[in-house]
Amino acid sequence: MTDLDAGADPAPPPAPHRGWPVVALVAVAILVLLVGGAGGAYQGKLAEVQKNDNASFLPGSAESTLAANEAAEFVTVQTIPGFVVFHRDGPLTDQDRASIARAAAAVAGVDGVDATGMTPTQYSTDGTTAALYVPLVAKSNGADVSGDRLADTEQQVMDAAKAAATADLEVLPAGPGGLLVAFIDAFEGLDSTLLLAAVLVVIAILLVVYRSPVLWFFPLLSAGLALGLSSMLVYFLAKADVLTLTGQSQGILMVLVLGAGTDYALLLIARYREELHRYPSRFDAMIRAWRESAPAITASAVTVVLGLLCLGFSELNSNKGLGPVAAIGIGCTYLVMMTFLPVFLALAGRWVFWPRIPRVDRAADLATHGMWGRIAAAVGRRDRPAWIGATALLVILCAVGIGSLNTGGLTSSENFTNTPDAVAGQRIYDEHFDPGTGAPAVIVTNADAVDAVMAAAAATPGVAPGPGSVCLQIDYTKLAQLAKLGTGTGGDARTGCPPDLLTVAPIDGRTIVNVTLADAYDSPEAMDTVHRLRDAVHAVPGADALVGGNTAATVDVKAASVRDRNVIIPIVLVVIFVVLALLLRALLAPVILIATVVLSFAATLGVCGFFFAHVFHFAGADPAFPLFAFVFLVALGIDYNIFLMTRVREETHRHGTRSGVLRGLAVTGGVITSAGIVLAATFAVLGVLPLVFLAEVGFAVAFGVLLDTIIVRSVLVPALAHDIGRRIWWPSALSRSGH
C-alpha cells in the first residue's frame, strides 16, 4: 500500500447541514445577477474616464507637477504641443506650399485647437518638409479635456490638413500631441479586440479541460457578470476622481477578472465534481464543495487583493489607481464565483458535465487515479533530487538573461509594437528640424532672479544653442491682439526672444522661462539635460526655480517608478507572508512558499531579459515593469501554492504530512494546471494591443504563471515539503504529530 492509497474511505458521507447561510447565498446570487448584468453597459463607458497623460500619473509633490500648477496661472488655456508634418521625397513645389498655407488656415479653425498658439509654418533647409505647430487644448478654464475628445480633435486636424494638401504630399502627425493621441487610440480595441481574444482563448481551453460542450458557459458567464459589476464600480469611482483609471489599468482589469474568475471556477467545479461522486443530492454536493473550496479561494482572493492594494503606497497616481481598480476586479470576481456560480451550477443539475456525467460511485478519492497520481508518486520517491533539480533550473533561467533586462525606459516612439502615423511623423520631423522644438522645458522662477536663471539655463549642456533657445514665456493673447492691429512684433535680434511687451507679466513675483532642448523631448539625452538643468537653476540664489515640461514629467515618472519598486515589493512580501501564516497556521511553510515564488520571479525576469532583447527586439522596458510583473506574478503565483497547500493540510490531518503532500498534489494537479494555463493565456492576450509595456507584462505573467504551475507547484514545493516532512508545519501542532 502506498501513501496515496492509505486511508481511502468508501463510506457514504452524512448530508451537510442546510440553513440560513444557503438562503443568504441564493439571495446574494440573485442580486449579483441583476447588478452584474446591468453593469455590463459600463464596460464600454470606461474610456470616458481614462487618463493617459504623464500629469495624471504624477503625484502632486513632483517638481514637474508643481511647475505645471504654477505655469497654469499664466494661461487660461493649457495645451499639448503637436505638429502636422508635410513631406515629399523631393523639394516642395509652389503648389505644395500654397496647399500647406490653406491647411494651416483650415487647422486653425478646428474646434479644440489653440489657434492663438499656432506659429508660422517651418520649412526644412533641404526644402522637402514643412511642419505646422498645432497645440491641442488640454485644459481650458480649469476643465480637463477627455482623451476621447483629444483624439477626436487630432483626427479633425489631420482630416483638415489632408483635405487641403496636394494629393501626393505625405501628411502625418508628430510631437507629444500626436503621440499621446496614438497612445489613446491604441486602447480603442479594448472593449472588442482584447475581450474577444481573451474569451475565445478561455473557451478553447475550457472545452479541452472539461471535455464538455456545455460546462464552459457557466464560468464564462460568471466572469462576464464579475466584469460588469467591477466596471460599474470603477466607472463611478473614476468619474468622482476617487481613483485614476488608465488604459493600461482597464486592459489589466479585463484579463485579471477573466483569468482569476476562471481559476476560482475551476477549483470550485473540480471539487463539486468530486463531491457528486459521493452525494446523491447535487445540492448537498455543492454545499460540501463550497465549504471545502472556500478557504483556498478566499485566501487566494485576499492575498491578491492585499497585494494589489499595496500599490497604494506608490507615488505614481497610475499605480495608485491600478491597485484599487484591480482589487475591485478580484473582489467582484470572488463575490460572483462564490455566490452566483455555485447556485447556478446546483440548480442546473448534473447534466452540465455531459457527456462525462458524475454518478454516485464512491470514486471521490481521486488521489489514486490518473496521471497526477503517478507524478505525485514519482515526486515522493525522489523528493530531494526533484527539488534540487527544480531549484537549479530556476537559477539557470535567471542567469540566462537577467543582465539583458534593460529597465531604463522607452521613448514615446519605442512604446509601440507597430508604427502608428505619429511615430512615422516624429521620425521625419526629427530628421529635418531641431528635435527639441515644440516641447520646451518650462522653468518657473522668481522674477527678480530671472536673468540669472536664464543665464544658467543657457549655459547648461544639452540646451539648444543659438538665439531663441532660452526666452520668457510669450503671452499669446497679447500676440493675437497685436496681429489684429497689423503691428509687427519686433523682437531682440541678439537673443532671438520676443520683446518684453509680448511676454507674460509676473504673478505674485513669479514668471516663466521656456528652454528649448537640443534633443527630442522624450530621448534619454533630453532627460539627462533636464537633470543638469535642474541642478543649474536650483543653484541660483533666491530663484526658487522649478523645472517642468514634457521631458521633466517623464523624468519624474521614471524616478517615481524606481522608488515605488523599491518600497512596494518588500511590503507585498510581508503582506503575503502574514496571509499564508494565518491560513496555514505555520511559519516555516510560508517562508518556503514565498522563497520559491520569488525564485520563480527571478527566473521569469531572466527569461524576459533574453526574449525582450534577442527575440522580440524591444528597445527596453519601462521602469515600472519589474513592479507590475512582481505584483501580478507573486500575488497570482502564490495562489497555486495556496490551492495546493490548503488541500495538503486538509489531507495531513487524516493521513500525515508526507502522504498528505502526495495526495494533495495528485488531487489538485489537474485543476491547478488547467487554472494556470487559463490565466497564462488570458494575460498573453495583452499582446494584441500595440503597446510594448502591455506586451511585456503579458509575456512575463504568462510565462511566470506557467513556470509556477508546472515547475514550482508541481515539483519544487511538493518535493521540498515531502523531504522536510512534518516540520514544514512548524510551530503548529501538526509539526509534532503524524509523519
ZAMARGU-4260 file (C-alpha; in steps of 0.2 Angstrom, whole numbers, plus 5000, padded with zeros to 4 digits):
<rodrens>
0) 5000/5000/5000 | 5007/5017/4995 | 5005/5034/5003 | 4992/5038/4990 | 4982/5023/4994
5) 4981/5025/5013 | 4966/5030/5021 | 4953/5029/5007 | 4935/5030/5015 | 4921/5022/5004
10) 4908/5025/5017 | 4894/5037/5011 | 4896/5054/5020 | 4882/5062/5030 | 4872/5076/5022
15) 4879/5093/5025 | 4869/5105/5036 | 4857/5117/5026 | 4851/5133/5034 | 4851/5152/5033
20) 4868/5153/5025 | 4862/5144/5010 | 4847/5156/5008 | 4858/5171/5010 | 4869/5164/4996
25) 4855/5162/4985 | 4849/5180/4989 | 4866/5187/4985 | 4867/5177/4969 | 4851/5184/4963
30) 4857/5202/4967 | 4874/5199/4958 | 4865/5193/4943 | 4854/5209/4942 | 4868/5221/4946
35) 4882/5212/4936 | 4870/5211/4921 | 4866/5230/4922 | 4885/5234/4925 | 4890/5227/4908
40) 4884/5243/4900 | 4898/5252/4910 | 4912/5242/4902 | 4911/5252/4886 | 4910/5269/4896
45) 4926/5266/4905 | 4936/5275/4891 | 4926/5291/4896 | 4935/5292/4912 | 4953/5286/4907
50) 4968/5297/4910 | 4983/5293/4900 | 4995/5308/4901 | 5010/5310/4912 | 5002/5323/4923
55) 4989/5311/4928 | 5002/5299/4933 | 5012/5310/4944 | 5010/5315/4962 | 5007/5332/4967
60) 5024/5333/4975 | 5033/5330/4959 | 5043/5345/4953 | 5036/5345/4936 | 5018/5345/4944
65) 5022/5359/4955 | 5029/5369/4940 | 5014/5364/4929 | 5002/5371/4943 | 5011/5387/4944
70) 5013/5389/4925 | 4994/5386/4923 | 4991/5403/4932 | 4999/5412/4917 | 4987/5405/4904
75) 4969/5402/4903 | 4971/5388/4891 | 4984/5374/4894 | 4989/5364/4878 | 4998/5349/4872
80) 5011/5353/4859 | 5009/5344/4842 | 5014/5346/4824 | 5007/5342/4807 | 5021/5336/4795
85) 5021/5338/4776 | 5034/5329/4767 | 5039/5323/4750 | 5055/5314/4743 | 5059/5329/4733
90) 5058/5348/4736 | 5041/5355/4740 | 5033/5364/4725 | 5025/5381/4725 | 5008/5371/4724
95) 5013/5361/4739 | 5017/5377/4749 | 5001/5385/4744 | 4991/5370/4749 | 5001/5370/4766
100) 4995/5388/4769 | 4977/5383/4766 | 4980/5368/4778 | 4986/5380/4791 | 4971/5391/4789
105) 4959/5375/4790 | 4968/5368/4805 | 4966/5384/4814 | 4948/5383/4813 | 4946/5366/4821
110) 4937/5366/4837 | 4949/5361/4851 | 4965/5368/4843 | 4973/5384/4852 | 4974/5394/4836
115) 4982/5409/4845 | 4997/5397/4850 | 5000/5392/4832 | 5016/5399/4824 | 5021/5401/4806
120) 5025/5386/4796 | 5043/5379/4797 | 5052/5373/4782 | 5067/5362/4782 | 5083/5368/4775
125) 5083/5354/4761 | 5065/5361/4756 | 5057/5343/4757 | 5047/5345/4773 | 5036/5358/4782
130) 5030/5357/4800 | 5015/5366/4806 | 5014/5369/4825 | 4997/5364/4831 | 4994/5365/4850
135) 4979/5355/4856 | 4968/5362/4870 | 4971/5350/4885 | 4963/5361/4899 | 4953/5376/4897
140) 4947/5387/4912 | 4951/5373/4924 | 4942/5359/4915 | 4952/5345/4908 | 4948/5339/4890
145) 4945/5320/4889 | 4956/5308/4880 | 4942/5304/4868 | 4940/5322/4864 | 4959/5325/4861
150) 4959/5310/4849 | 4944/5317/4840 | 4952/5334/4839 | 4968/5327/4832 | 4958/5317/4819
155) 4949/5333/4813 | 4966/5342/4812 | 4973/5328/4801 | 4957/5327/4791 | 4958/5346/4788
160) 4976/5346/4783 | 4975/5331/4771 | 4960/5339/4763 | 4969/5355/4760 | 4986/5347/4755
165) 4990/5342/4737 | 4986/5323/4734 | 5004/5316/4733 | 5010/5325/4748 | 5013/5315/4764
170) 5004/5322/4779 | 5007/5315/4796 | 5005/5320/4815 | 5020/5322/4826 | 5025/5329/4843
175) 5019/5325/4860 | 5001/5328/4855 | 5001/5316/4840 | 5010/5303/4851 | 4998/5305/4865
180) 4983/5303/4854 | 4992/5287/4846 | 4993/5280/4863 | 4975/5284/4867 | 4970/5276/4850
185) 4980/5260/4855 | 4966/5257/4868 | 4952/5258/4855 | 4951/5240/4853 | 4950/5237/4872
190) 4931/5233/4873 | 4931/5222/4857 | 4948/5215/4851 | 4956/5212/4868 | 4940/5205/4877
195) 4935/5194/4861 | 4953/5187/4860 | 4953/5183/4879 | 4935/5175/4878 | 4940/5164/4863
200) 4956/5158/4872 | 4947/5154/4888 | 4933/5145/4879 | 4945/5134/4869 | 4955/5129/4885
205) 4939/5126/4895 | 4932/5114/4881 | 4949/5104/4882 | 4948/5104/4901 | 4930/5100/4904
210) 4928/5090/4888 | 4910/5096/4888 | 4901/5107/4876 | 4891/5114/4890 | 4901/5117/4906
215) 4912/5131/4899 | 4897/5143/4898 | 4895/5143/4917 | 4912/5150/4922 | 4912/5162/4907
220) 4895/5169/4911 | 4900/5172/4929 | 4916/5181/4924 | 4906/5192/4912 | 4895/5197/4927
225) 4910/5200/4938 | 4917/5211/4924 | 4901/5221/4923 | 4900/5223/4942 | 4918/5229/4943
230) 4916/5240/4928 | 4902/5249/4936 | 4911/5252/4952 | 4927/5258/4943 | 4917/5269/4932
235) 4909/5279/4946 | 4924/5280/4957 | 4935/5286/4942 | 4922/5299/4937 | 4922/5305/4955
240) 4941/5306/4955 | 4942/5294/4969 | 4954/5283/4959 | 4964/5286/4942 | 4960/5274/4928
245) 4972/5272/4914 | 4971/5262/4898 | 4983/5250/4905 | 4973/5248/4921 | 4957/5244/4911
250) 4966/5231/4900 | 4974/5223/4915 | 4957/5223/4924 | 4949/5214/4910 | 4961/5200/4909
255) 4963/5199/4928 | 4944/5196/4930 | 4943/5183/4916 | 4959/5174/4922 | 4956/5174/4940
260) 4937/5171/4938 | 4941/5155/4928 | 4954/5150/4941 | 4941/5151/4955 | 4928/5142/4944
265) 4940/5128/4940 | 4944/5125/4958 | 4925/5125/4964 | 4919/5115/4949 | 4933/5102/4952
270) 4928/5100/4970 | 4909/5099/4965 | 4913/5085/4953 | 4922/5076/4966 | 4908/5078/4978
275) 4895/5072/4965 | 4903/5055/4966 | 4899/5054/4985 | 4882/5063/4987 | 4866/5058/4978
280) 4859/5076/4980 | 4868/5089/4969 | 4863/5102/4982 | 4872/5093/4996 | 4887/5090/4984
285) 4888/5109/4981 | 4886/5114/4999 | 4901/5102/5003 | 4911/5108/4988 | 4908/5126/4993
290) 4913/5123/5011 | 4929/5114/5006 | 4935/5125/4992 | 4930/5142/5001 | 4946/5143/5012
295) 4958/5141/4997 | 4948/5153/4986 | 4946/5166/5000 | 4964/5165/5004 | 4969/5167/4986
300) 4957/5182/4984 | 4963/5190/5000 | 4981/5188/4995 | 4979/5196/4978 | 4968/5210/4984
305) 4980/5214/4998 | 4995/5213/4987 | 4987/5225/4974 | 4981/5237/4987 | 5000/5238/4992
310) 5001/5249/4976 | 4993/5262/4987 | 5010/5266/4994 | 5015/5271/4976 | 5020/5289/4972
315) 5013/5287/4954 | 4994/5290/4953 | 4993/5277/4939 | 5000/5264/4951 | 4989/5270/4965
320) 4974/5269/4953 | 4979/5251/4947 | 4979/5244/4964 | 4961/5248/4969 | 4955/5245/4951
325) 4962/5228/4950 | 4957/5224/4968 | 4939/5229/4964 | 4940/5217/4950 | 4946/5202/4961
330) 4934/5207/4974 | 4919/5206/4962 | 4926/5190/4954 | 4927/5182/4971 | 4909/5188/4975
335) 4902/5181/4959 | 4911/5165/4959 | 4906/5161/4977 | 4888/5165/4976 | 4881/5165/4958
340) 4891/5151/4951 | 4888/5138/4964 | 4869/5142/4964 | 4868/5142/4945 | 4878/5125/4944
345) 4867/5117/4958 | 4851/5122/4950 | 4857/5117/4933 | 4860/5099/4939 | 4872/5085/4934
350) 4869/5086/4915 | 4880/5101/4914 | 4895/5089/4914 | 4888/5080/4899 | 4895/5068/4892
355) 4905/5064/4907 | 4891/5065/4920 | 4897/5061/4938 | 4887/5047/4946 | 4887/5042/4965
360) 4900/5028/4964 | 4911/5032/4979 | 4925/5037/4967 | 4929/5053/4976 | 4946/5048/4982
365) 4954/5053/4966 | 4972/5053/4973 | 4975/5035/4967 | 4969/5039/4949 | 4976/5047/4934
370) 4992/5055/4928 | 4994/5066/4943 | 4994/5051/4955 | 5009/5044/4945 | 5018/5061/4946
375) 5015/5063/4964 | 5021/5045/4967 | 5037/5050/4957 | 5040/5066/4967 | 5038/5056/4983
380) 5051/5043/4978 | 5064/5055/4973 | 5060/5071/4983 | 5077/5078/4986 | 5084/5076/4968
385) 5067/5083/4962 | 5068/5100/4972 | 5087/5102/4970 | 5085/5100/4951 | 5070/5112/4950
390) 5080/5125/4960 | 5095/5123/4949 | 5083/5125/4933 | 5076/5141/4940 | 5093/5148/4944
395) 5099/5144/4926 | 5084/5153/4919 | 5088/5168/4930 | 5106/5169/4924 | 5101/5167/4905
400) 5095/5184/4903 | 5094/5194/4919 | 5109/5205/4913 | 5100/5209/4897 | 5084/5216/4905
405) 5085/5235/4902 | 5073/5244/4913 | 5079/5261/4908 | 5063/5266/4900 | 5057/5268/4882
410) 5054/5284/4871 | 5037/5288/4865 | 5041/5280/4848 | 5048/5265/4856 | 5032/5262/4866
415) 5023/5254/4851 | 5024/5237/4844 | 5018/5244/4827 | 5022/5260/4818 | 5007/5272/4820
420) 5007/5288/4809 | 5013/5299/4824 | 5029/5288/4826 | 5032/5289/4807 | 5029/5308/4808
425) 5040/5311/4823 | 5055/5302/4814 | 5053/5313/4799 | 5052/5329/4810 | 5067/5324/4820
430) 5077/5321/4803 | 5073/5338/4796 | 5070/5350/4811 | 5078/5354/4828 | 5071/5339/4838
435) 5068/5349/4854 | 5057/5362/4846 | 5039/5362/4852 | 5041/5354/4869 | 5052/5365/4879
440) 5057/5363/4897 | 5047/5376/4907 | 5056/5385/4921 | 5045/5394/4934 | 5056/5406/4944
445) 5056/5422/4955 | 5055/5437/4943 | 5069/5446/4951 | 5081/5432/4948 | 5075/5428/4930
450) 5091/5435/4922 | 5102/5424/4932 | 5091/5409/4929 | 5091/5412/4910 | 5110/5413/4910
455) 5112/5397/4920 | 5100/5388/4908 | 5108/5394/4893 | 5125/5388/4899 | 5118/5371/4903
460) 5125/5357/4891 | 5111/5349/4881 | 5101/5366/4879 | 5099/5371/4861 | 5112/5383/4856
465) 5109/5399/4847 | 5096/5414/4849 | 5078/5410/4855 | 5083/5395/4865 | 5080/5402/4882
470) 5066/5415/4882 | 5052/5422/4893 | 5035/5414/4890 | 5026/5423/4876 | 5008/5429/4880
475) 4998/5423/4865 | 4983/5434/4870 | 4994/5450/4868 | 5001/5442/4852 | 4984/5439/4844
480) 4979/5457/4849 | 4994/5464/4840 | 4991/5454/4825 | 4973/5461/4824 | 4981/5478/4824
485) 4993/5473/4810 | 5008/5479/4820 | 5024/5470/4819 | 5031/5460/4834 | 5049/5466/4833
490) 5060/5456/4845 | 5078/5456/4851 | 5089/5450/4836 | 5103/5446/4848 | 5093/5434/4859
495) 5080/5429/4847 | 5067/5431/4860 | 5050/5441/4859 | 5050/5459/4865 | 5045/5462/4883
500) 5028/5469/4879 | 5023/5452/4872 | 5029/5441/4887 | 5019/5436/4902 | 5018/5448/4916
505) 5024/5441/4933 | 5011/5434/4945 | 5015/5436/4964 | 5033/5439/4959 | 5035/5423/4948
510) 5037/5421/4930 | 5040/5408/4916 | 5055/5404/4905 | 5054/5392/4891 | 5070/5382/4887
515) 5072/5373/4870 | 5082/5357/4872 | 5094/5351/4859 | 5087/5333/4858 | 5070/5326/4856
520) 5059/5329/4871 | 5057/5310/4875 | 5075/5305/4872 | 5087/5299/4886 | 5098/5314/4881
525) 5084/5326/4884 | 5081/5318/4901 | 5099/5320/4906 | 5098/5338/4901 | 5084/5341/4912
530) 5094/5334/4927 | 5108/5346/4923 | 5096/5360/4920 | 5088/5357/4937 | 5105/5357/4946
535) 5110/5373/4937 | 5094/5383/4941 | 5092/5376/4958 | 5109/5383/4962 | 5104/5401/4958
540) 5102/5411/4974 | 5084/5417/4978 | 5077/5410/4962 | 5066/5395/4970 | 5066/5389/4952
545) 5056/5373/4947 | 5059/5364/4930 | 5044/5356/4922 | 5038/5352/4904 | 5035/5336/4895
550) 5053/5329/4897 | 5053/5334/4916 | 5037/5325/4918 | 5044/5309/4910 | 5060/5311/4922
555) 5048/5312/4937 | 5038/5297/4932 | 5053/5286/4930 | 5060/5292/4947 | 5044/5288/4955
560) 5043/5271/4946 | 5060/5266/4954 | 5055/5272/4971 | 5039/5263/4970 | 5048/5247/4965
565) 5060/5248/4980 | 5046/5252/4993 | 5032/5241/4987 | 5040/5224/4984 | 5045/5222/5002
570) 5028/5227/5008 | 5020/5214/4996 | 5031/5200/5003 | 5027/5205/5021 | 5008/5205/5017
575) 5008/5188/5008 | 5018/5181/5022 | 5006/5186/5035 | 4991/5179/5025 | 5000/5162/5022
580) 5005/5161/5041 | 4987/5164/5046 | 4980/5152/5033 | 4992/5138/5036 | 4995/5141/5054
585) 5013/5139/5052 | 5029/5150/5050 | 5041/5139/5040 | 5029/5134/5026 | 5025/5152/5022
590) 5044/5156/5021 | 5047/5142/5009 | 5032/5146/4998 | 5037/5164/4997 | 5055/5159/4993
595) 5050/5148/4979 | 5039/5161/4971 | 5052/5174/4972 | 5065/5162/4964 | 5052/5159/4951
600) 5050/5178/4948 | 5069/5180/4946 | 5069/5166/4934 | 5055/5174/4924 | 5065/5191/4924
605) 5079/5181/4916 | 5069/5174/4903 | 5061/5191/4899 | 5078/5199/4898 | 5083/5186/4885
610) 5067/5187/4875 | 5064/5205/4875 | 5082/5209/4869 | 5085/5194/4857 | 5068/5188/4851
615) 5056/5202/4852 | 5070/5215/4849 | 5061/5228/4861 | 5072/5244/4864 | 5070/5241/4883
620) 5057/5240/4897 | 5048/5253/4907 | 5055/5256/4925 | 5038/5251/4931 | 5039/5234/4923
625) 5048/5224/4937 | 5035/5231/4950 | 5020/5226/4939 | 5027/5209/4935 | 5031/5206/4953
630) 5014/5211/4960 | 5005/5200/4947 | 5017/5185/4947 | 5019/5184/4966 | 5001/5188/4971
635) 4994/5176/4957 | 5008/5163/4958 | 5006/5161/4976 | 4988/5156/4973 | 4993/5139/4966
640) 5003/5136/4981 | 4988/5141/4992 | 4977/5129/4982 | 4990/5115/4984 | 4995/5118/5002
645) 4977/5120/5009 | 4972/5103/5002 | 4989/5096/5008 | 4984/5102/5026 | 4967/5095/5024
650) 4974/5078/5019 | 4988/5079/5033 | 4975/5079/5047 | 4969/5062/5040 | 4985/5054/5033
655) 5000/5063/5039 | 5011/5076/5031 | 5021/5066/5018 | 5006/5056/5012 | 4996/5072/5013
660) 5008/5081/5001 | 5007/5067/4988 | 4988/5066/4990 | 4986/5085/4989 | 4997/5086/4973
665) 4988/5071/4965 | 4970/5078/4968 | 4974/5096/4964 | 4986/5093/4950 | 4974/5093/4935
670) 4964/5108/4941 | 4978/5119/4946 | 4987/5116/4930 | 4972/5120/4920 | 4969/5136/4930
675) 4987/5141/4927 | 4985/5138/4908 | 4970/5149/4908 | 4977/5163/4917 | 4993/5162/4907
680) 4983/5163/4891 | 4972/5177/4896 | 4987/5188/4901 | 4996/5183/4885 | 4981/5191/4876
685) 4988/5208/4881 | 5000/5206/4867 | 4985/5210/4854 | 4987/5228/4860 | 5001/5238/4851
690) 5010/5243/4866 | 5027/5237/4872 | 5023/5239/4890 | 5007/5228/4890 | 5015/5215/4878
695) 5030/5214/4891 | 5019/5212/4906 | 5008/5200/4897 | 5023/5189/4892 | 5030/5190/4909
700) 5014/5185/4919 | 5010/5171/4906 | 5027/5163/4907 | 5029/5166/4925 | 5012/5158/4929
705) 5016/5143/4918 | 5033/5141/4927 | 5024/5142/4944 | 5011/5130/4939 | 5022/5117/4930
710) 5039/5118/4940 | 5036/5127/4957 | 5019/5120/4962 | 5021/5103/4953 | 5039/5098/4958
715) 5048/5111/4969 | 5035/5114/4983 | 5029/5096/4985 | 5046/5088/4984 | 5053/5101/4997
720) 5038/5098/5008 | 5039/5079/5007 | 5058/5080/5010 | 5055/5091/5026 | 5040/5081/5032
725) 5030/5087/5047 | 5042/5100/5052 | 5035/5111/5037 | 5021/5115/5049 | 5032/5122/5062
730) 5027/5128/5075 | 5009/5122/5074 | 5003/5105/5082 | 5004/5097/5065 | 5023/5098/5066
735) 5023/5087/5081 | 5011/5074/5075 | 5009/5062/5060 | 5024/5058/5049
</rodrens>
